[in-house]
Amino acid sequence: MTRQMTGAKMVVQALKDQGVDTVFGYPGGAVLPIYDEIFQQNDIQHILVRHEQAAVHAAEGYARSTGKVGVALVTSGPGATNAVTGLTDALMDSIPIVVLSGQVPTFMIGSDAFQEADTVGITRPCTKHNWLVKDTDDLANTIHKAFHVATSGRPGPVLIDIPKDVQFASGTYVAPREAVLGHYNPPVKGDLDQITALVEALETAERPIFYTGGGVINSGDKATQLLREFADATGFPVTSTLMGLGAYPASGKGWLGMLGMHGLYEANLAMHGCDLMINIGARFDDRITGRIADFSPNSRKAHIDIDPSSINKVIRVDFPIVGDVAHVLEDALRIWKSRGRKVNREAIAKWWAQIEEWKAQNCLAYQPSEKVIKPQYALERLEALTKGHDRYITTEVGQHQMWAAQYLGFEAPNRWMTSGGLGTMGYGVPASVGVQVAHPDALVINVAGEASWMMNMQEMGTAVQFRLPVKQFILNNERLGMVRQWQELLHGERYSHSWSEALPDFVKLAEAFGAKGIICKDPADLDDAIMEMINYDGPVIFDCLVEKHENCFPMIPSGEPHNKMLLGQDSTKDAIKAGGAVLV
């Protein structure tokens, strides 16, 4: 049975039919008909953010923590351009979101009308796909197609630009089961010959390693279960990118910790020294590879990824396998079991003995203090006092983000939300809002630096309005910490504009928003202050005053290979050579 309705009503109906329960948005002239329809129903919750960038980041947090599609609604012109950062962030990190943007009426497009921008043109490079809908009869089908594209293959953001006259006009509504989704249907099964060849390689490997990324989490719970089974059955060590944390449990016997520029010593040296690297859902990005010519020079490499364009893009691999992680691991595990579950146990025991020697370096060691809170200590205590809770962590971008990845342990996927590929300062506050909306009874903590936090601090208004008890844990060093660290290493300690001057009083700021403010500067008071934050039934801004010039270690200096790492006791003088300076 066909149904006639306005374009605005189609939008709301299509979202309901796609199982959407929450939309993050900000109204404006070009989306008023949609907002009128939202007003007249109760099935979809609308969260009013304070900035369109925050709407998309909140949708990202919602999507990452639930595995569902995040939805944002913005108006034309500045509403759409404000969404660009969030779209690019989601594209880089493969987060499935649908952004609905209003547009001026079709007959005014191209006339430089009020709040007009070429949204489709602007967002083409930062979406998987986008659409300008000029006919109301096409609208419902386009929305269903958008959800299909956002979630199929490598997930990512899509945008639908909807002119205002299309929202007012009536047309025929098409349900999801009747929609024509087009030809986009990426293969999920990997090539069995390549998978068999990989299994043969892992049976004889002497120094193997699983290198896991966000693609494992994107593939779903089955993928993480299969990874854990495979790793534990083979006895192979496991490392992960920033985006992959939680796919393998931090308490797992094979866990080496995160790898990369600020990854653990043992993880990076194992990557450098392995003879078989099995990349599962990671990108070989520059924060991981270091100097490409010297990246794991003596290993054979496999790359399992649903996105064929990612394979052989940066690093040439010996076993390219295009497919969904869950399907490929299922086939690989089945073939390996059918061949007798063989691995080179003797060699792997020697490999683990070498890894244990690297672990003995205790690369996360730092100089404790009784006078000032070290940022590492702050996160150690946060981990100890919250690990038993139903906990979700978001972060901003910078030193605090790396310390959080180093010191917080994740036992499950979808518990860690951070901006990986784009490195978007201001991500954490709105992302924590999105996560808390999705998990109202959970403990949601945004680990932040004071500089990043202030980029989208207005979203505390959203948290207060919707009674979201998000905890903002700010490591306040009164510096743009990572920028300052790079200036120390690269620019002769000339700290050009990396000191945060004229900071607000965060306690008073919290009170002004209607939240609770806590300040702590004495290590002896830290535990009590953290418990006060956890136990408060509402949003909190926690101002944790930490050592101002603490550097984040370990660190691979830009332009160096994995086996040349700086540890906490090492000098940073001239650590980054001319060739690496451009890579920071």
N, C-alpha and C positions, 0 to 999 in steps of 0.2 A: 504493500500500500504506500503510495506516495503522499508526502505531506508538504503543504505550502507554508512557508514562514519567512519572516524577514531575515536578512543576512545576520543581523545582530543576534537574533534568537538562534540561528543556525550555529553560531560560534559556541554559545553556551550549551546547546543540545549536543554538539559534536564532542565537546570536552566531557560532558557527562557520559556519553556513550564510550569514550576512550578510558573511562575509569578515573578521571581526574577528580580529586577532592579538594585541591588547593591551588589557587592562582596568586602569584605575587605581582603587584602592579601599582600603577600611578595614573590617575585619570587625566584627561585633557580633551580638548574640543573634538579631535578626530576619532575618539573612541567612546564618546558619550552614549551613543545608542547601545553599545555592548555593556557599558556600566549600568544603563537603565535595565537591561535584561538581568544582569547579575543581582540588582536590587530586588527583582521580583521572583527570586528563587532562593532556596535554602540548602541545596545539595552541594554546592561548591562554595568553599570558604575563600573569601578574598582577603589577602593580607596587604594592607596599605603600607608600603615602604616610604622612605623619605627621599629616595633618589632612584632613578631608573637603573643605574649601574647596580645598585643594591638589589633590585628586583631580580636581576639575572643571577647574581651571586647567591642570593637566597634560594632561587630555583635550583642552582647547582648543588648547594648543600643538601637540599631536600632530595634531589635525584641521587647523589652519591651515597647518602645514608640509607636510602630505601631500595635502590635498584629500579625505581619507577622513573617516569619522565617528569622533569620539572617544567612548569609553565609560567611564563611571565607575560604581562600585558602592558604595553606602553603606547603613548600617543605618537603622533607624527613629529617630524623635524627633530627638535632637541631631545624628545623622548626616545626616538629611535637611535640617534647618534650617541646618547648616553649609554645605550645598551651595548655598544660595539665592544667595549672592553670585556664585558661579561661573555659575549659571544665568542670572542677570540680566546679567552681563557678556557671556555668549554670545548672549543675546537682542539686546542693544544692538549687538553687532558682527557679528551674523548668522553665527555659528559653529555647524556641525552637530554636536551631541553628543547622546548618549542616556544618561540617568542612570537607573540601576536602584536603587530604594530598597526596603529591607525595611519591613514594617509588622506590627503586632501581629495575631494571628489574627482572622479576620473576625468571629467571635462576641464578640470583646472590643472591637471598634472602637466608640468613643463612651463607653467606660467609664473613661476617664482611666487606662488601664493603664500599667504601667512602660514608659518610653520610647515613649509614644504621642504623636503629633502629627498634626494634620490636614494631612498632607503635600500632598494634592491641592489643598486650599483655599489653603494657604500658597504653593504654587508656581504656581497658576493665572495670576497676573499676570506671572510671569517665565519662562514657557515658551511655545513655539508651541502646544503641546497637552500634556495629561497624562492618565493613566489610572489608576484603581484597579481592579485585576483581582480579582474575587471568585470566579471559577470557573476551575479549572485548564484546562478545555477551551478557554478563551478566551485563554490566556496566550501561546502561540506566535504566534497570529495578531496579537495586540496588539503583540508585539515587532517583527514584520515591518512592521506598519503604522507603528510609531514610527520605524523607519529611513526609511520612505517619506516621512513628514511632515518629518523632520529635514532631508532632502536635497532635497525638491521645492520649487519656487518659491524664495522667499527663505529660505535655510537658517537653522536656529536650533536651540535646545535643546528636547528633549522629556523627559518623566519618566514612568516606569512604577512605580507603587507596588504591591508584591507582598506580601500578607499571608503570615505564616509557614505557616498551614495549607494555603494554595494551593501553597506550595513542597513540602510533604510529600505532598500528595494526588497521585494518578495521573490522567492524562487523555490525550487523543489529540493527538499532535504533528502540526502542519501545516507543511510545507516552504514556503519563500518563494514558489515558483511556484504553490502551491495557495492562498496566502493571499488573503483578501478585503481589499483595501486601502482600500475606501471611495471616496467621490466626490472626494477632494481631488486635483485634477490641474490645477494652474495653467497657463494658456496660456503658451507660450514664444515664439510668433511674434507680432511686432508688427504693428500696423495699417499696411498698405502705403500707404494714402493719406497718413497722417501722416509716414511715413518718406520718401515722395516729396516732400512739402512741406518737410521738413527739408533734403533734398538740394538742392532749389531754393534754399533760403535760404543754404546754405553755398556755392553757386556764385557768389553775388553779394556775400557778406559781405566787409566791408573790414577788420574787426578781430575775427576769430573766435578762439575758444579752446575746447579740449577740457578739461573739468573732470571728472576721473576719481576713482572711489572704490573701496571694497572690493568692490562688486558686480562689478567687472571680474574680480578675482581669484577670487571665489566662482563665477563662471560657468565658469572653467576655462582651460586653456592656449590653447584655440582663440580665446577672447575676447581674451586679451592679445596673441596674434599678429595678430588682425584690427585691434585698436586701433593697434598699431605700424605696420602696413601703411597704415592709413587716415591716421594722423597724418603719416607720412613722405611719402605720395603727395600729400597736400593742402598740406603745408608749414605746417600750423596749429600754434601753440604748444600745449603740454600741461602742465597742472598736476594736482596730486593732493591728496587728503585724506591724513591720517595713515594711514588704513587701506588706502589704495590704492597705497602706495609699492612700487615694483617692477613694477607692471603695465606701465609704460613705463620703459625703461632710463634710469638717471641719466646715462649717457653719450650718450643720444640727442640728435640735433640740435634736436629740438623741446622739450626739457625745460626747464621754468622753475623746478622745485623745488616744494616743498610750499606750499600756501596756508593761510590761516586766521590765528588769533590770533597764533601765532608762526611764521607762514609767511614766505616770502621777499618782499622788497619788490617785485620785478618780477612775481611771481606774483599778489600781491594787487592791484597797480595795473593789471595786465592784466585781471584779473577785473572791476575797477571800471570800466575804460574800454572794454571790448569791446562790439561791436555784435551778436554772436551767441555765446551761451554754450551749449555742448553738454554737458550733465550726463550722464555715463555711470556709473550705479551708485553715486551718492553721495546723501546725505540732506538737503542744505541745512541742516545742523545749526548751532546757535548759535555754535560756535567758528569756523565758516566765514563765516557771513553778516554778523556784526557787527550794526549797526543795520539792521533789515530794510527800513525805509522808504527807506534810501539804498543798498541793496544793488544794485550794478550797474544804475543807474537807466535807462541808455539802451540796454539790450540786449534783443534777443529771446532767449528761453530755451527750450531743449529739455530734456526730462528722460526718459531711458531707464532704466526700472527694472522688475524683475519683480514688485515689490510695489505694487499699485495704490493702497494706502493712503498710500504715501509721496509720491505725485504730487499737487501742489497742496496739500500739507499745510502747508508753511511759506511757500513762494514760489510765486506764480501763474506758470505757464509757458505758452508759446505753442504748443509742440509736445509734448503729453503722449504718450509711447509706452510702453505696458505690454508687457513681453516680456523674455525672456532676452537678456542683453547680446550673447552670441555670435551668436544668431539675428538680432537686430536689426542689428548691425554688418555681418553677412554680406549681408543684404538691402540695407542702405544703400550698402555698397561696390559691390555689383552694379549697383544703379540708377545710382549716380554714374558708374561706368565706362561703362555703356550710353549715358549722356547726353553722353559725350565728355570725361570727367575735367576738367570746367571749374571753375576757381576764379579769383578776381580777383587775379592775380599781382602786378600793379602796386601795388594797395592793400595787399596782404599784405607786400610788400617794405617799404613805408612803416611798417607796423605793427611789423615786426621791428626797423626802425631805432629806433622809439620804445622798444621793449622793451630794446634794447641800451643805450640811454641810462639806463634804470632799472637795468639790470644794473651799469652803471658806478658806481652808488652803493656797490657792494660791501657789501651790508647785513649780511653775516656777519663783517665786520671787528671785531676786538677788540684791546685793548691788551695786547700780550704782556708776559711777565715772565720774568726769569732767576732770580728768587728763589722764586717760588711757582708751582705748576702751575695754569694756567687750565683750567677744565673744557672749554672749546672746544679748547684745545691737546691735551688728553688724548684727545679723540675724533678730532681730526685725525690724531694718531699711531696710534691704534687702527685707523682706516680705512686708512692707508697701509701698515701692517704686516700687515693681515689680508685685504685686498681680493683677493689672489691665492688665498686658501684657499676650500675648500668651506664657506662660512660661513653660519650662521644667527644672527640677532640677536633676542633678546627684551629687553624693558625693564620696569622698574617704572613709576611714574607721578610726574611732576613735572618740574622743570627739566631733569634729565638726559635724560628722555624726549624733550623738545623739541630739546635739543642733538643727541641721537643722530639724530633725524629730519632735522636740518639738515645735519649733517656726515658722516653715513654714506651712501654711495651704494649703491643696490640695482639690479642689472641684471636681476633675474628676480623673478617673483612667489613667494609662499610662503616668502620668506627673512626676513620682518620680522613679528614677533609682538609686539603691544602692546595694551594695553587702551585703546580709543578712546572709545566712547560712555559707558561707566560710569566710566572713570578709576579703576580699582581698584588702590590701593596693595597690594603683596604678590603681584601677578600674576606678576612676572617669574621668581622662583626656581622655582615649580612648572611654569610654562610652559616654562622651559629644560629641566627634567627630561623633560617630555613630548616636546619636540623632539629631545632627545638619544636617547631611547628609539627614536624613529622613524628617526633618522639616526645610528647608533652611531659611524660613522667620520668624521662631520663635525665642524667646529669650531663649537661652540655657545657664544655669549657672552651673558650677561645684563648689560646696562648698567643700573646701579642707583644709587639714592641710598641713603645709609646708613639713613635713616628708613624708607623703603619696604621695603628689603631685610629689615629685622628683623621685618616683619610675618609672613613665612612662612619665616624662616631655618631652621626645623626640617627643611625638605626637603633640607638638606645631608646629613642622615642617609639619606634615600632615595638621593641621588646616590652616596654612599659604599657603601651596601649593594649597589646594582646596578651598581657600577663604571662610573658615568656621568661622563665627564671634562668636565663643564660648568664653564665659566669665569665666575665672578662678578666683574664689573668694577665696583667700587663707587666712585663719585665722592663722596668723603666731605668735605662742607663743614660737618659738625656742626650742620646746620640742616635744618629742614623747608623746603627751598629755595624752592619755589613759594609756599608759605604766607607765608614771610618776605618774598618779593618783593611779594605783594599787600598785606601789612601796611605795607610801605614806601610803596606807591603810594596806599593807601586810608586807612590808620589812623595817619598821623603818625609812622611808624617806631616804633610801640609793638609790640614783638615778643612778643606774648602767647603763651607756650608753644610757640614755634617754634624753640627752640634744643634740640638733642639733647644732653642732659646724661647723664652716667653711661654713656657708650658702652662696649661691650666692646672688648678688644684683639682685633681681627679676625684677627691672625696666630695668637694663642693659641687663638681660637675655632675656626679652621680645623683646627689640630692636634688640638683636643679631638674634633672630628668625624672625624678621620682623613684630612683633606684637606691640601693645601699652602696655606700663607699667605704672601703677599707684601705688603710695604708700600713705598710710594714717595711721597716728598714733594719731591724735587728734580727740576726739569725736565730736567736733564742726565742723570739716571739713568732717565728714563721709557722710552726705547726698549728698553734692555736688560731692564728689568723686564717690559715687555709681551712680549718675546720669550721670557723665562723662563716666563711664564704659558702662552703658545702651545705651547711645546715640552714642557711637563710632561704626562706621560701619566696624567692623573687629574684629579679635581676641584680647583679652585683658588678661593680667596677673595683677591682683589686689592684691597687698601686703598689707594686713590689719594687722597692728601690734597690737596684743591684749595682755591683762593681761596674764602673763606667767604661773602663778600657780593657775588658776581658775579650780575648780573641777566641774564635770558634775553631777548635782543633778536634780531631786530626783534619788535615787539609792537604789535598793534592794541589800544588801551585799550578795555576793556569799554564798550559803548554807542556806539562810534564807527564810522564807515564805513571801508571798506578803504583809502581814500586818505588817512587820517589815522593814520600809523604812527609809532611811536617807534623810532628807531635808537639804536645804542650810545652815541653822543655826546650824545643828547638828555637833558634834565632830566626826571625822573619826578615832580617836584613838581606836585601837583594835576592829574596826567594823566588820572585817572579822575573824571569828574563825578558828581554825585548820581544821575543817571539810570542811569549805568553800574555804580554800586556794587552794585546788587542782581543784576547779571548775572554777577559774578565767579564 
